[in-house]
Amino acid sequence: MRETLTILEKLEELKKNGEKAVLATVVRTSGSTYRKEGAKLLISETGEMVGSISAGCLENDVREIAREVLKSGEPRLLRYDNTAAEDIIWGLGLGCNGVVEVFVEAVK
């Protein structure tokens, strides 16, 4: 609950300053994942992040996608699958053998 409040406060601050932002929300998980459905990450147009959607392994990739979403205005649905042995993002022994889907959208 506190994380959501922090995200809302930051979003209000960004709006007051006329800055754009993107909200990334975990919308589906299966298997072992660090965060579950509903976890959120707010990313400002300067790249500042508030909240989390993983234990730190997805945030940088999602920040890059957020830049694209801000430019295009088109939301994206991302899928990170750690069930495959050859997966390069998760193949670092991070302890999660699951799938995470993240919806990334511009917020106004």
N, C-alpha and C positions, 0 to 999 in steps of 0.2 A: 504494500500500500504506500509506503514512504517513497519508493522509487517512482511510482506513478505521480505522486504529488511533486516531486523534484522535477520530473519531466514537464509537467504542466506549468510549473513556475518558470522554468527556462524558456518554454515556448512563449509564454506571455512576455518575458523580457525581450526575446527576439522580435516579436511582433511590434513592441513599442519602439524598437530600434530600426524597424523596417527591414529586418533581415529575413531571408527565406530559410526553410528547414525541411528536412525529410524525416519521416517516422518509419522505422523498421519494426515490424511486429512478427513474432513467431506465431504462425497460424496452424502449424501441424508438426507433430513429432512422432517418431516411432522408434522403439528400441531405447538404448541408453543415451540420454542427452543431458547436458548440464542445466539447461533452462527448458521450460515447458511452454505450452500454448499461452499466449498473452504477454510473454516477456517483451519489453519494448526498449528501443534505442532511438533517441533523438539525435540527429546529426545536423549541425548548423551549416550554412553555406561556406563558413570558414573551416569546416572540418571538426569543430568541437563536438564531442560526444557526451551524452548524458544517458545513463541507464546501461543495460547490457542484454545481449541475446545469447551469449555463450560465456565460456570461461576465458574469453579473449581471443579465441582462434578464428572467429568469423568477422569480428568487428572491422578490421582493416579492409577486408574484401567488400563488405557491405558499404563502408565509407566511399570506396571507389565507385560502386554502383550508384550511390546516393548522388554523386556529382552528375552522373548521366541522367538520373531522374530529374534533377533540378533543371538541367538544360532542356530536356525534351518535354517535361511535364507528364510523361507517361509512366504509370506505376509499373513495377516489375515483381514477379513472383520468382524467388530464388529457391533452389533445392540443393542442399548439401548432404551428400550421402556418404557416410563413413562405413558402410557395410562392405564395401569392396576393398580388398587387400591392397590394390594398387592406387588407392585414393591419395593424391599428393597433399591435399590440405590437411587431412586427418591422419595421415600415415606417420605421425610423429609420436605415437603412443600416448595420446592425450586422455585416454580412458573413456572415450565415448564411442560406442559401436552402434550408432543409430542414424536416423535421418531427420533433418531439420528443414522445414520450409519457412521462408521469411518473405512477408509482403512488404515492399518498399514503396512509399508514396510521399509525394510532396504535400506539405501542410501549409495552410494559409492562415 
